[in-house]
Amino acid sequence: MKKKKLTALLLVVLTLVLALAACGGSSASNDEAKTKDKARTLTDALDRKVVIPATPKKIVAIQNAGELYALDIKPLATTDYYMGIYPDFLKGVENVGGDKPNVEKIASLKPDLIIISDYQKDMLTNLEKIAPVYATKFGVTPDEQLNDIANLVNAKDAEKTYQAKYAKESKKAKATLKDAGIENQKAAVVQFWGKETYIHDPIVFDGLYTGAGFTPTEAAKKNKETKAIATEAVPAYVSDADQLFILTPEGKTTDDVSTLLAGIWKDIPAVKAKHVYLVDNDNWSNYTAPSREYQMQDAIDKITKK
């Protein structure tokens, strides 16, 4: 009888062991399935299906480091251009070079995501061997670009936080101008680069207009492209501007700009009123959400002499 009871007990124990083993195997299988579920497939600007981690952690931002800055997500590496614009935020981040990034260095960093723009598709062949490569669309609005990157890196809450902050800053900027007696004014922007003067679609300077509350000049409203114009044509383009912003390298004066302001531009109303401000080319013209924010705050600071 004892032998039969012992045998029965052993059978019960064996059954439990097998059941637990099966459960353990099922759990491991489920964990593996969950891990696979974490990978997402997104369609990029080149109409490519790209499989990426749910939340990329090691990002090489050949493009769109500005959007990552807005989302407070530090990339693993980026380029010279962004290192110059966001030096404090990108402190400690790897520099992979300029227009033609160092592919070997990128590979050595073992990223889990590489971001480029659609105009850089010639880089795909080499970069795809390293990690998933997602191409963003060049030329879309700052809000569209930020939304795309927020979705890419799984940071939609951070996007909402940033947009709420910008809306609050815009309201404060307009109030600051109103307190300074500046309302319903027009502003114009020209870019001085090398020996050329450029004008842009006002949307490039949305931080100045929608953000701070200025209105583009009548000529600027009609312009929908980036193009060079003759220096002699600038006075007519900015003739009705109350405030004039000139983009120069690092926001510094040059002999050429000084000559123009003292010469053929001297009768521009904003120049005569001394409402001319030299502003940093890179920070004003890179057409991102942080650039828009910078334009708004820089304009307010310069106009109110803060």
Residue pairs with C-beta under 8 A, 6 or more apart in sequence:
38 53
38 54
39 51
39 52
39 53
39 54
40 51
40 52
40 53
40 54
41 49
41 50
41 51
41 52
42 49
42 50
42 52
42 134
42 151
42 152
43 49
43 50
44 50
44 118
44 134
44 135
44 136
45 117
45 118
45 135
45 136
45 137
45 138
46 118
46 121
46 124
46 135
48 135
50 132
50 133
50 134
51 132
52 112
52 113
52 132
52 134
52 152
53 112
53 113
54 154
55 153
55 154
56 112
56 113
56 152
56 153
56 154
57 112
58 76
58 109
58 110
58 111
58 112
58 113
59 68
59 73
59 75
59 76
59 111
59 112
59 113
59 114
59 115
59 153
60 75
60 76
60 77
60 78
60 96
60 106
60 109
60 111
60 113
60 114
60 115
60 131
61 68
61 75
61 77
61 78
61 79
61 82
61 115
62 78
62 79
62 96
62 101
62 114
62 115
62 116
62 117
62 120
62 123
63 115
63 116
63 117
63 120
63 136
64 115
64 117
64 136
64 145
64 149
65 75
65 78
65 79
65 82
65 85
65 86
65 90
66 82
66 85
66 86
66 286
66 288
66 289
66 290
66 291
67 145
67 146
67 148
67 149
67 150
67 288
67 289
67 290
68 74
68 75
68 149
68 153
69 86
69 89
69 290
70 146
70 159
70 162
70 288
70 289
70 290
71 146
71 149
71 150
71 153
71 155
71 158
71 159
71 162
72 158
73 153
73 155
73 158
74 89
74 90
74 93
75 90
75 93
76 93
76 94
76 109
76 111
77 93
77 94
77 95
77 96
77 105
77 106
77 109
77 111
78 90
78 93
78 94
78 95
78 96
79 95
79 96
79 97
79 98
79 99
79 101
80 95
80 97
80 98
81 98
81 282
82 90
83 90
83 93
83 95
84 282
85 282
85 283
85 286
86 290
94 105
94 109
96 102
96 105
96 106
96 109
97 105
101 123
103 126
103 127
103 130
106 114
106 127
106 130
107 129
107 130
110 131
111 130
111 131
112 131
112 132
113 131
113 132
113 134
113 152
113 153
114 127
114 130
114 131
114 132
114 133
114 134
115 133
115 134
115 135
115 136
115 149
115 152
116 123
116 124
116 127
116 133
116 134
116 135
116 136
117 135
117 136
117 137
117 138
118 135
118 136
118 137
118 138
119 138
120 135
121 135
123 133
124 133
124 135
127 133
134 152
136 145
136 148
136 149
137 144
137 145
137 148
140 148
141 203
142 206
142 287
142 288
142 289
142 291
142 292
143 163
143 289
145 288
145 289
146 159
146 162
146 163
146 288
146 289
147 159
149 155
150 156
150 158
150 159
162 289
166 211
166 289
166 292
166 293
169 211
169 293
169 296
169 297
170 210
170 211
170 212
170 213
170 296
173 211
173 212
173 213
173 296
173 297
173 300
174 212
174 213
176 300
176 304
177 183
177 212
177 213
177 300
177 303
177 304
180 303
180 304
182 303
183 213
184 215
185 214
185 215
185 242
185 243
186 214
186 215
186 216
186 217
186 240
186 241
186 242
186 243
187 208
187 209
187 214
187 215
187 216
187 217
187 241
187 242
187 243
187 244
187 245
187 299
188 216
188 217
188 220
188 237
188 238
188 241
188 243
188 244
188 245
188 270
189 199
189 200
189 202
189 204
189 205
189 208
189 220
189 244
189 245
189 246
189 247
189 284
190 197
190 198
190 199
190 234
190 237
190 238
190 244
190 245
190 246
190 247
191 197
191 198
191 199
191 200
191 246
191 247
191 281
191 285
192 198
192 246
192 247
192 248
192 254
192 256
192 257
193 247
193 249
193 281
195 256
196 228
197 228
197 229
197 230
197 231
197 234
198 226
198 227
198 228
198 229
199 220
199 223
199 226
199 227
199 229
199 237
200 223
200 225
200 226
200 285
201 223
201 224
201 225
201 226
202 209
202 216
202 220
202 221
202 223
204 226
204 285
204 287
205 245
205 284
205 295
206 292
206 295
207 291
207 292
207 293
207 294
207 295
207 296
207 297
207 299
208 214
208 245
208 295
208 296
208 299
209 215
209 216
211 292
211 293
211 295
211 296
212 295
212 296
212 299
212 300
214 243
214 299
217 237
217 238
217 239
217 240
217 241
218 240
219 236
219 237
219 238
219 239
220 237
229 237
231 260
231 264
231 265
232 264
234 260
234 265
234 268
235 264
235 265
235 267
235 268
238 244
238 268
238 270
239 268
239 269
240 269
241 268
241 269
241 270
242 269
242 270
242 273
242 275
243 270
243 275
243 277
243 299
243 303
244 268
244 270
244 271
244 275
244 276
244 277
245 276
245 277
245 279
245 284
245 299
246 257
246 276
246 277
246 278
246 279
247 279
247 280
247 281
247 284
247 285
248 254
248 257
248 278
248 279
248 280
248 281
249 281
250 280
250 281
250 282
251 278
251 279
251 280
251 281
252 278
253 278
257 278
261 271
261 276
265 271
266 272
270 276
275 303
277 299
277 302
277 303
279 295
279 298
279 299
279 302
280 298
283 291
283 294
283 295
283 298
284 291
284 294
284 295
284 298
285 291
300 306
